[in-house]
Amino acid sequence: MAYLADLLKIVLPAGLVIYGMYLTIMSFMKKEREKMLLDLKTQNTNTVLPIRLQAGERLCLLLERITPNNLVRRMNNPEYSAKEFYSQLLHEVREEFNHNLSQQVYFSDETWESVRRAAESVVTIINTAMQDMPDEARSIDLAKRVFQLTLDQKNDAIQSALKSVKSEIRIFF
């Protein structure tokens, strides 16, 4: 029995000291891990933030370039027939959109969906304008019809998408 008491006198304080050291070391390791995560997040932010800003700039540029008014002015050629101009407009919208598909990685699903809807809205306007065109129509006739449909449009999907992109970019500032 005395042997057991002597053993407890040695083992119990040693156990308490070891447990105290364990808690101290675990606390230190936890703080070090948190510090490393914070450093990693800071480095990540320093790397990703400029890329996200560039992606936002590219999406804003895409939306501005496919705005019907800008698109028609940039692409218009008086020598085109309405059908040729129609094809050029659709090709340009699709190329601009496809060129910027990778930007969706840097934005929320809702923001990207608004950008996609804006591009579809422009295609719909161009298709609707072409439906009313006679076979002998010129590009200027199609351009006038696109302008008219754009003015008659109640919901501007492009402006809505621009607001979404800008508001998501402002989160980082």
Backbone as a printed PyTorch tensor [residue, N CA C, xyz], in Angstrom:
tensor([[[  0.8120,  -1.1810,   0.0000],
         [  0.0000,   0.0000,   0.0000],
         [  0.8670,   1.2620,   0.0000]],

        [[  1.9090,   1.2460,   0.7920],
         [  2.8180,   2.3830,   0.8310],
         [  3.4670,   2.5680,  -0.5390]],

        [[  3.7260,   1.4220,  -1.1670],
         [  4.3060,   1.4710,  -2.5130],
         [  3.3610,   2.1910,  -3.4670]],

        [[  2.0660,   1.9340,  -3.3630],
         [  1.0600,   2.5730,  -4.2140],
         [  0.9810,   4.0650,  -3.9060]],

        [[  1.0530,   4.4480,  -2.6440],
         [  1.0110,   5.8580,  -2.2620],
         [  2.2380,   6.5900,  -2.7880]],

        [[  3.3980,   5.9340,  -2.6750],
         [  4.6180,   6.5550,  -3.2040],
         [  4.5450,   6.7100,  -4.7200]],

        [[  3.9860,   5.6980,  -5.3620],
         [  3.8420,   5.7460,  -6.8260],
         [  2.9090,   6.8840,  -7.2330]],

        [[  1.7930,   7.0400,  -6.5020],
         [  0.8520,   8.1230,  -6.7950],
         [  1.4890,   9.4920,  -6.5430]],

        [[  2.3430,   9.5980,  -5.5140],
         [  3.0200,  10.8700,  -5.2270],
         [  3.9270,  11.2780,  -6.3850]],

        [[  4.4290,  10.3060,  -7.1030],
         [  5.3220,  10.6080,  -8.2230],
         [  4.5360,  10.7640,  -9.5210]],

        [[  3.6280,   9.8420,  -9.7800],
         [  2.9090,   9.8000, -11.0630],
         [  1.8910,  10.9350, -11.1790]],

        [[  1.1680,  11.2350, -10.1180],
         [  0.1290,  12.2600, -10.1810],
         [  0.7020,  13.6420, -10.5040]],

        [[  1.7130,  14.1360,  -9.8070],
         [  2.2690,  15.4390, -10.1960],
         [  2.8860,  15.4160, -11.5970]],

        [[  3.5540,  14.2920, -11.9360],
         [  4.1380,  14.1970, -13.2850],
         [  3.0370,  14.2280, -14.3380]],

        [[  1.9420,  13.5420, -14.0650],
         [  0.8060,  13.5430, -14.9980],
         [  0.2090,  14.9260, -15.1580]],

        [[  0.0800,  15.6480, -14.0380],
         [ -0.4560,  17.0180, -14.1000],
         [  0.4830,  17.9440, -14.8700]],

        [[  1.7730,  17.7800, -14.6500],
         [  2.7400,  18.6030, -15.3880],
         [  2.6710,  18.2810, -16.8780]],

        [[  2.5970,  17.0070, -17.2230],
         [  2.5090,  16.6080, -18.6390],
         [  1.2090,  17.1250, -19.2550]],

        [[  0.1040,  17.0360, -18.5190],
         [ -1.1750,  17.5410, -19.0280],
         [ -1.1100,  19.0580, -19.2280]],

        [[ -0.5130,  19.7760, -18.2940],
         [ -0.3480,  21.2280, -18.4290],
         [  0.4990,  21.5840, -19.6380]],

        [[  1.5750,  20.8340, -19.8460],
         [  2.4230,  21.0810, -21.0190],
         [  1.6460,  20.7880, -22.3070]],

        [[  0.8420,  19.7220, -22.2750],
         [  0.0250,  19.3750, -23.4440],
         [ -0.9200,  20.5260, -23.7930]],

        [[ -1.6160,  21.0640, -22.7840],
         [ -2.5410,  22.1790, -23.0310],
         [ -1.8000,  23.4050, -23.5500]],

        [[ -0.6370,  23.6890, -22.9920],
         [  0.1480,  24.8420, -23.4280],
         [  0.6060,  24.6740, -24.8760]],

        [[  1.1050,  23.5080, -25.1890],
         [  1.5770,  23.2430, -26.5530],
         [  0.4170,  23.2770, -27.5490]],

        [[ -0.7200,  22.7030, -27.1800],
         [ -1.8790,  22.7160, -28.0860],
         [ -2.3750,  24.1400, -28.3160]],

        [[ -2.3730,  24.9470, -27.2610],
         [ -2.7800,  26.3470, -27.4020],
         [ -1.8140,  27.0860, -28.3360]],

        [[ -0.5310,  26.8690, -28.1310],
         [  0.4800,  27.4870, -28.9910],
         [  0.3030,  27.0420, -30.4420]],

        [[  0.0970,  25.7250, -30.6560],
         [ -0.0860,  25.1990, -32.0200],
         [ -1.3390,  25.7800, -32.6790]],

        [[ -2.3970,  25.9320, -31.9030],
         [ -3.6380,  26.4960, -32.4480],
         [ -3.4110,  27.9440, -32.8910]],

        [[ -2.7150,  28.7140, -32.0660],
         [ -2.4290,  30.1130, -32.4280],
         [ -1.5240,  30.1820, -33.6530]],

        [[ -0.5490,  29.3080, -33.7400],
         [  0.3350,  29.2710, -34.9110],
         [ -0.4470,  28.8970, -36.1660]],

        [[ -1.3450,  27.9260, -36.0460],
         [ -2.1610,  27.5120, -37.1950],
         [ -3.0500,  28.6660, -37.6620]],

        [[ -3.6640,  29.3800, -36.7050],
         [ -4.5020,  30.5280, -37.0590],
         [ -3.6780,  31.6180, -37.7350]],

        [[ -2.4620,  31.8360, -37.2290],
         [ -1.5780,  32.8420, -37.8300],
         [ -1.2060,  32.4440, -39.2550]],

        [[ -0.8970,  31.1580, -39.4590],
         [ -0.5510,  30.6880, -40.8050],
         [ -1.7430,  30.8130, -41.7490]],

        [[ -2.9500,  30.4930, -41.2700],
         [ -4.1470,  30.6420, -42.1010],
         [ -4.3890,  32.0970, -42.4670]],

        [[ -4.1750,  32.9890, -41.5030],
         [ -4.3390,  34.4150, -41.7770],
         [ -3.3230,  34.8870, -42.8140]],

        [[ -2.0790,  34.4470, -42.6750],
         [ -1.0540,  34.7970, -43.6610],
         [ -1.4140,  34.2520, -45.0400]],

        [[ -1.9000,  33.0180, -45.0620],
         [ -2.2870,  32.4070, -46.3280],
         [ -3.4450,  33.1600, -46.9750]],

        [[ -4.4310,  33.5480, -46.1650],
         [ -5.5610,  34.3170, -46.6900],
         [ -5.1070,  35.6720, -47.2180]],

        [[ -4.1750,  36.3000, -46.5010],
         [ -3.6530,  37.5960, -46.9400],
         [ -2.9220,  37.4570, -48.2730]],

        [[ -2.0860,  36.4360, -48.3840],
         [ -1.3830,  36.1940, -49.6470],
         [ -2.3700,  35.8740, -50.7550]],

        [[ -3.3860,  35.0850, -50.4310],
         [ -4.4030,  34.7250, -51.4100],
         [ -5.1530,  35.9670, -51.8860]],

        [[ -5.5070,  36.8210, -50.9430],
         [ -6.2030,  38.0560, -51.3000],
         [ -5.3190,  38.9320, -52.1780]],

        [[ -4.0550,  39.0360, -51.8440],
         [ -3.1370,  39.8440, -52.6440],
         [ -2.9780,  39.2970, -54.0530]],

        [[ -3.1370,  38.0060, -54.2170],
         [ -3.0110,  37.3900, -55.5340],
         [ -4.3330,  37.4330, -56.2990]],

        [[ -5.4130,  37.0800, -55.6280],
         [ -6.7030,  36.9110, -56.2970],
         [ -7.4220,  38.2370, -56.5370]],

        [[ -7.2820,  39.1790, -55.6310],
         [ -8.0060,  40.4380, -55.7720],
         [ -7.7350,  41.1450, -57.1010]],

        [[ -6.4820,  41.3080, -57.5200],
         [ -6.2580,  41.9540, -58.8240],
         [ -6.8660,  41.1610, -59.9860]],

        [[ -6.8450,  39.8480, -59.8790],
         [ -7.4400,  39.0190, -60.9410],
         [ -8.9550,  39.1970, -60.9640]],

        [[ -9.5660,  39.2370, -59.7810],
         [-11.0200,  39.4410, -59.7200],
         [-11.3990,  40.8230, -60.2490]],

        [[-10.5930,  41.8240, -59.9290],
         [-10.8650,  43.1660, -60.4500],
         [-10.7490,  43.1870, -61.9690]],

        [[ -9.7430,  42.5070, -62.4850],
         [ -9.5820,  42.4380, -63.9340],
         [-10.7650,  41.7000, -64.5620]],

        [[-11.2290,  40.6550, -63.9280],
         [-12.3940,  39.9250, -64.4310],
         [-13.6250,  40.8270, -64.4320]],

        [[-13.7690,  41.6380, -63.3870],
         [-14.8860,  42.5850, -63.3320],
         [-14.7990,  43.6100, -64.4500]],

        [[-13.5960,  44.0920, -64.7010],
         [-13.4060,  45.0450, -65.8020],
         [-13.7810,  44.4020, -67.1350]],

        [[-13.3750,  43.1620, -67.3130],
         [-13.6630,  42.4690, -68.5780],
         [-15.1660,  42.2390, -68.7470]],

        [[-15.8610,  41.9080, -67.6520],
         [-17.3070,  41.7200, -67.7660],
         [-18.0110,  43.0420, -68.0600]],

        [[-17.5600,  44.1150, -67.4190],
         [-18.1580,  45.4290, -67.7180],
         [-17.9130,  45.8030, -69.1800]],

        [[-16.7070,  45.5440, -69.6610],
         [-16.3910,  45.8230, -71.0570],
         [-17.2520,  44.9640, -71.9890]],

        [[-17.4110,  43.6940, -71.6570],
         [-18.2840,  42.8160, -72.4490],
         [-19.6840,  43.3960, -72.5200]],

        [[-20.2400,  43.7570, -71.3840],
         [-21.6070,  44.2760, -71.3520],
         [-21.7340,  45.5820, -72.1240]],

        [[-20.7300,  46.4360, -72.0170],
         [-20.7700,  47.6870, -72.7780],
         [-20.6450,  47.4230, -74.2850]],

        [[-19.8190,  46.4690, -74.6510],
         [-19.6060,  46.1720, -76.0720],
         [-20.8290,  45.5320, -76.7150]],

        [[-21.6150,  44.7660, -75.9410],
         [-22.7940,  44.1200, -76.5380],
         [-24.0780,  44.9160, -76.3230]],

        [[-23.9670,  46.0700, -75.6940],
         [-25.1320,  46.9490, -75.6150],
         [-25.5700,  47.2450, -77.0510]],

        [[-26.8550,  47.0480, -77.3510],
         [-27.2930,  47.1940, -78.7540],
         [-26.8380,  48.4820, -79.4300]],

        [[-26.9110,  49.5870, -78.7330],
         [-26.5040,  50.8560, -79.3630],
         [-25.0250,  50.8470, -79.7280]],

        [[-24.1860,  50.4040, -78.8120],
         [-22.7460,  50.3630, -79.0950],
         [-22.4270,  49.3160, -80.1560]],

        [[-23.0810,  48.1910, -80.0660],
         [-22.8460,  47.1000, -81.0060],
         [-23.2010,  47.5110, -82.4300]],

        [[-24.3540,  48.1090, -82.5910],
         [-24.8080,  48.5110, -83.9290],
         [-23.8910,  49.5950, -84.4990]],

        [[-23.5340,  50.5650, -83.6920],
         [-22.6390,  51.6260, -84.1870],
         [-21.2770,  51.0870, -84.5910]],

        [[-20.7590,  50.1630, -83.8060],
         [-19.4330,  49.6160, -84.0780],
         [-19.4350,  48.7090, -85.3120]],

        [[-20.4860,  47.9610, -85.5200],
         [-20.5150,  46.9450, -86.5670],
         [-21.1540,  47.4280, -87.8720]],

        [[-21.8360,  48.5350, -87.8260],
         [-22.6140,  48.9550, -88.9940],
         [-21.7230,  49.2550, -90.2010]],

        [[-22.1550,  48.7240, -91.3260],
         [-21.5140,  48.9700, -92.6050],
         [-22.6380,  49.1630, -93.6170]],

        [[-22.7460,  50.3410, -94.2430],
         [-23.8610,  50.6090, -95.1620],
         [-23.9100,  49.6380, -96.3530]],

        [[-22.8180,  48.9810, -96.6350],
         [-22.8050,  48.0600, -97.7750],
         [-23.4640,  46.7240, -97.4500]],

        [[-23.6680,  46.4240, -96.1760],
         [-24.2840,  45.1580, -95.7830],
         [-25.7770,  45.1690, -96.0630]],

        [[-26.2760,  43.9970, -96.4190],
         [-27.7310,  43.8250, -96.4290],
         [-28.1400,  43.5830, -94.9820]],

        [[-29.4340,  43.6050, -94.7110],
         [-29.9130,  43.3740, -93.3460],
         [-29.5190,  41.9790, -92.8760]],

        [[-29.5760,  40.9980, -93.7640],
         [-29.2200,  39.6230, -93.3880],
         [-27.7380,  39.5040, -93.0380]],

        [[-26.8970,  40.1500, -93.8160],
         [-25.4600,  40.1210, -93.5290],
         [-25.1630,  40.8160, -92.1960]],

        [[-25.8060,  41.9520, -91.9960],
         [-25.6120,  42.7060, -90.7660],
         [-26.1160,  41.9170, -89.5610]],

        [[-27.2490,  41.2600, -89.7370],
         [-27.8250,  40.4040, -88.7030],
         [-26.8230,  39.3150, -88.3030]],

        [[-26.2500,  38.6770, -89.2980],
         [-25.2610,  37.6240, -89.0300],
         [-24.0410,  38.1820, -88.3080]],

        [[-23.5860,  39.3360, -88.7300],
         [-22.4320,  39.9620, -88.0930],
         [-22.7210,  40.3200, -86.6280]],

        [[-23.9220,  40.8490, -86.3940],
         [-24.2890,  41.2230, -85.0230],
         [-24.3260,  40.0010, -84.1110]],

        [[-24.9990,  38.9470, -84.5570],
         [-25.0890,  37.7320, -83.7480],
         [-23.7040,  37.1260, -83.5080]],

        [[-22.9040,  37.1130, -84.5580],
         [-21.5560,  36.5600, -84.4350],
         [-20.7490,  37.3510, -83.4030]],

        [[-20.8540,  38.6590, -83.4570],
         [-20.1060,  39.5090, -82.5280],
         [-20.5420,  39.2840, -81.0790]],

        [[-21.8500,  39.2160, -80.8330],
         [-22.3390,  39.0020, -79.4730],
         [-21.8510,  37.6570, -78.9520]],

        [[-21.9680,  36.6300, -79.7650],
         [-21.5330,  35.2910, -79.3290],
         [-20.0250,  35.2340, -79.1030]],

        [[-19.2680,  35.8660, -79.9690],
         [-17.8120,  35.8750, -79.8030],
         [-17.4050,  36.6170, -78.5370]],

        [[-18.0100,  37.7660, -78.3120],
         [-17.6950,  38.5310, -77.1000],
         [-18.0290,  37.7130, -75.8530]],

        [[-19.1950,  37.0870, -75.8570],
         [-19.6110,  36.2990, -74.7040],
         [-18.6890,  35.0940, -74.5090]],

        [[-18.4290,  34.3610, -75.5770],
         [-17.5720,  33.1740, -75.4790],
         [-16.1510,  33.5330, -75.0570]],

        [[-15.6910,  34.6860, -75.4830],
         [-14.3440,  35.1310, -75.1270],
         [-14.2180,  35.3840, -73.6190]],

        [[-15.3400,  35.6840, -72.9780],
         [-15.3170,  36.0300, -71.5580],
         [-15.9540,  34.9710, -70.6590]],

        [[-16.1650,  33.7890, -71.1790],
         [-16.7820,  32.7190, -70.3790],
         [-15.9940,  32.3910, -69.1160]],

        [[-14.7010,  32.4510, -69.1920],
         [-13.8830,  32.0720, -68.0390],
         [-14.0410,  33.0340, -66.8660]],

        [[-14.5820,  34.2000, -67.0830],
         [-14.7180,  35.1870, -66.0080],
         [-15.7480,  34.7570, -64.9660]],

        [[-16.5890,  33.7890, -65.3170],
         [-17.6180,  33.3510, -64.3780],
         [-17.0140,  32.7280, -63.1190]],

        [[-15.7840,  32.2730, -63.2070],
         [-15.1130,  31.6620, -62.0600],
         [-14.9680,  32.6670, -60.9200]],

        [[-14.8370,  33.9330, -61.2320],
         [-14.5480,  34.9500, -60.2330],
         [-15.7940,  35.6300, -59.6700]],

        [[-16.9800,  35.2110, -60.1150],
         [-18.2040,  35.8720, -59.6810],
         [-19.2190,  34.8620, -59.1800]],

        [[-20.1670,  35.3570, -58.4280],
         [-21.2270,  34.4910, -57.8990],
         [-22.0960,  33.9930, -59.0460]],

        [[-22.8110,  32.9340, -58.7720],
         [-23.7040,  32.3630, -59.7870],
         [-24.7790,  33.3710, -60.2020]],

        [[-25.2700,  34.1560, -59.2550],
         [-26.3190,  35.1260, -59.5650],
         [-25.7990,  36.2140, -60.5130]],

        [[-24.6000,  36.6890, -60.2490],
         [-24.0200,  37.7290, -61.1030],
         [-23.7570,  37.1830, -62.4950]],

        [[-23.1860,  35.9870, -62.5690],
         [-22.9170,  35.4090, -63.8880],
         [-24.2220,  35.1620, -64.6360]],

        [[-25.2460,  34.7250, -63.9410],
         [-26.5420,  34.4830, -64.5790],
         [-27.1040,  35.7890, -65.1430]],

        [[-26.9210,  36.8930, -64.4440],
         [-27.4080,  38.1810, -64.9630],
         [-26.6290,  38.5900, -66.2110]],

        [[-25.3340,  38.2790, -66.2660],
         [-24.5320,  38.5750, -67.4660],
         [-25.0120,  37.7090, -68.6320]],

        [[-25.2570,  36.4410, -68.3610],
         [-25.7400,  35.5260, -69.4000],
         [-27.1150,  35.9860, -69.9180]],

        [[-27.9910,  36.3850, -69.0050],
         [-29.3200,  36.8720, -69.4150],
         [-29.1930,  38.1370, -70.2570]],

        [[-28.2370,  38.9900, -69.9320],
         [-28.0400,  40.2210, -70.7030],
         [-27.6310,  39.8830, -72.1340]],

        [[-26.7100,  38.9410, -72.2940],
         [-26.2900,  38.5380, -73.6410],
         [-27.4630,  37.9200, -74.4030]],

        [[-28.2500,  37.1040, -73.7250],
         [-29.4200,  36.5060, -74.3790],
         [-30.4410,  37.5650, -74.7520]],

        [[-30.5650,  38.5770, -73.9220],
         [-31.4870,  39.6710, -74.1960],
         [-31.1010,  40.4060, -75.4800]],

        [[-29.8110,  40.6350, -75.6690],
         [-29.3330,  41.3140, -76.8790],
         [-29.6060,  40.4440, -78.1040]],

        [[-29.3450,  39.1520, -77.9820],
         [-29.6180,  38.2340, -79.1030],
         [-31.1070,  38.2470, -79.4290]],

        [[-31.9510,  38.2660, -78.4130],
         [-33.4070,  38.3090, -78.6210],
         [-33.8220,  39.5860, -79.3390]],

        [[-33.2470,  40.7130, -78.9460],
         [-33.5670,  41.9890, -79.6080],
         [-33.1720,  41.9280, -81.0840]],

        [[-31.9830,  41.4080, -81.3530],
         [-31.5130,  41.3290, -82.7410],
         [-32.4070,  40.3800, -83.5480]],

        [[-32.7640,  39.2500, -82.9720],
         [-33.6430,  38.2950, -83.6610],
         [-35.0130,  38.9030, -83.9220]],

        [[-35.5550,  39.5820, -82.9280],
         [-36.8700,  40.2210, -83.0880],
         [-36.8180,  41.2950, -84.1680]],

        [[-35.7590,  42.0680, -84.1940],
         [-35.6180,  43.1230, -85.2070],
         [-35.5350,  42.5190, -86.6000]],

        [[-34.8650,  41.4070, -86.7330],
         [-34.6960,  40.7860, -88.0510],
         [-35.9910,  40.1520, -88.5520]],

        [[-36.8510,  39.7260, -87.6620],
         [-38.1050,  39.0830, -88.0680],
         [-38.9770,  40.0040, -88.9150]],

        [[-38.9270,  41.2750, -88.6430],
         [-39.7790,  42.2410, -89.3460],
         [-39.1670,  42.7710, -90.6410]],

        [[-37.9440,  42.3760, -90.9440],
         [-37.2390,  42.9470, -92.0910],
         [-37.6250,  42.2500, -93.4010]],

        [[-37.8980,  43.0570, -94.4220],
         [-38.1220,  42.4610, -95.7510],
         [-36.7890,  41.9720, -96.3290]],

        [[-36.8430,  41.1480, -97.3550],
         [-35.6360,  40.5620, -97.9430],
         [-34.6770,  41.6060, -98.5090]],

        [[-35.1880,  42.6960, -99.0110],
         [-34.3320,  43.7030, -99.6450],
         [-33.8520,  44.7790, -98.6680]],

        [[-34.0870,  44.5990, -97.3870],
         [-33.7080,  45.5950, -96.3800],
         [-32.1880,  45.7210, -96.2900]],

        [[-31.7550,  46.9040, -95.9310],
         [-30.3330,  47.2040, -95.7830],
         [-29.9650,  47.2040, -94.2860]],

        [[-28.7100,  47.3060, -94.0220],
         [-28.2430,  47.2750, -92.6320],
         [-28.7870,  48.4450, -91.8190]],

        [[-28.9490,  49.5810, -92.4530],
         [-29.4550,  50.7600, -91.7470],
         [-30.8810,  50.5210, -91.2560]],

        [[-31.6670,  49.7710, -92.0370],
         [-33.0380,  49.4540, -91.6240],
         [-33.0390,  48.5690, -90.3830]],

        [[-32.1720,  47.5870, -90.3860],
         [-32.0620,  46.7090, -89.2210],
         [-31.5460,  47.5040, -88.0180]],

        [[-30.5900,  48.3810, -88.2380],
         [-30.0460,  49.1920, -87.1440],
         [-31.1420,  50.0600, -86.5190]],

        [[-31.9670,  50.6780, -87.3430],
         [-33.0650,  51.5060, -86.8330],
         [-34.0250,  50.6700, -85.9960]],

        [[-34.3290,  49.4770, -86.4840],
         [-35.2610,  48.5920, -85.7670],
         [-34.6550,  48.1310, -84.4300]],

        [[-33.3780,  47.8400, -84.4100],
         [-32.7220,  47.4540, -83.1580],
         [-32.7680,  48.6230, -82.1690]],

        [[-32.4790,  49.8330, -82.6490],
         [-32.5510,  51.0080, -81.7760],
         [-33.9590,  51.1840, -81.2160]],

        [[-34.9490,  51.0080, -82.0720],
         [-36.3400,  51.1670, -81.6500],
         [-36.7110,  50.1300, -80.5850]],

        [[-36.3580,  48.8860, -80.8170],
         [-36.6670,  47.8380, -79.8460],
         [-35.9330,  48.0660, -78.5180]],

        [[-34.7390,  48.5880, -78.6030],
         [-33.9750,  48.8760, -77.3840],
         [-34.6570,  49.9760, -76.5820]],

        [[-35.1460,  50.9930, -77.2660],
         [-35.8410,  52.0820, -76.5760],
         [-37.1630,  51.6080, -75.9700]],

        [[-37.8460,  50.6710, -76.6430],
         [-39.1310,  50.1630, -76.1620],
         [-38.9830,  49.1750, -75.0040]],

        [[-37.7920,  48.7140, -74.7900],
         [-37.5420,  47.6870, -73.7690],
         [-37.7480,  48.2730, -72.3710]],

        [[-38.5530,  47.5780, -71.5630],
         [-38.8360,  48.0540, -70.2140],
         [-37.7300,  47.6770, -69.2280]],

        [[-37.2770,  46.4520, -69.2600],
         [-36.2180,  45.9900, -68.3580],
         [-34.9190,  45.9320, -69.1380]],

        [[-33.9650,  46.6910, -68.7160],
         [-32.6670,  46.6770, -69.3910],
         [-31.7700,  45.6590, -68.7020]],

        [[-31.6550,  44.4870, -69.2980],
         [-30.8740,  43.3990, -68.7090],
         [-29.3950,  43.7620, -68.6140]],

        [[-28.9140,  44.5470, -69.5480],
         [-27.4970,  44.9180, -69.5230],
         [-27.2050,  45.8270, -68.3370]],

        [[-28.0460,  46.7990, -68.0940],
         [-27.8280,  47.6910, -66.9470],
         [-27.9550,  46.9200, -65.6370]],

        [[-28.8730,  45.9890, -65.5840],
         [-29.0210,  45.1480, -64.3930],
         [-27.7700,  44.3010, -64.1570]],

        [[-27.2350,  43.7260, -65.2190],
         [-26.0150,  42.9180, -65.1040],
         [-24.8300,  43.7920, -64.6960]],

        [[-24.7260,  44.9810, -65.2610],
         [-23.6490,  45.8990, -64.8780],
         [-23.7240,  46.2410, -63.3880]],

        [[-24.9310,  46.4810, -62.9000],
         [-25.0980,  46.7780, -61.4760],
         [-24.6600,  45.5900, -60.6280]],

        [[-25.0050,  44.3780, -61.0660],
         [-24.6130,  43.1760, -60.3160],
         [-23.0960,  43.0330, -60.2610]],

        [[-22.4590,  43.2180, -61.3940],
         [-20.9980,  43.0890, -61.4490],
         [-20.3490,  44.1600, -60.5740]],

        [[-20.8000,  45.3880, -60.7080],
         [-20.2140,  46.4840, -59.9270],
         [-20.4410,  46.2930, -58.4310]],

        [[-21.6160,  45.8480, -58.0530],
         [-21.8880,  45.6830, -56.6230],
         [-21.0470,  44.5510, -56.0450]],

        [[-20.8100,  43.5090, -56.8320],
         [-19.9760,  42.4250, -56.3360],
         [-18.5060,  42.8560, -56.2310]],

        [[-18.0720,  43.7060, -57.1260],
         [-16.6880,  44.2150, -57.0600],
         [-16.5420,  45.1410, -55.8410]],

        [[-17.5670,  45.9090, -55.5410],
         [-17.4930,  46.8610, -54.4180],
         [-17.3810,  46.1470, -53.0740]],

        [[-17.7460,  44.9040, -53.0110],
         [-17.6360,  44.1430, -51.7570],
         [-16.1850,  44.1150, -51.2810]],

        [[-15.2450,  44.1180, -52.2030],
         [-13.8420,  43.9950, -51.8520],
         [-13.1920,  45.3130, -51.4460]],

        [[-13.9480,  46.3940, -51.4830],
         [-13.3580,  47.6900, -51.1350],
         [-14.0610,  48.3240, -49.9590]]])
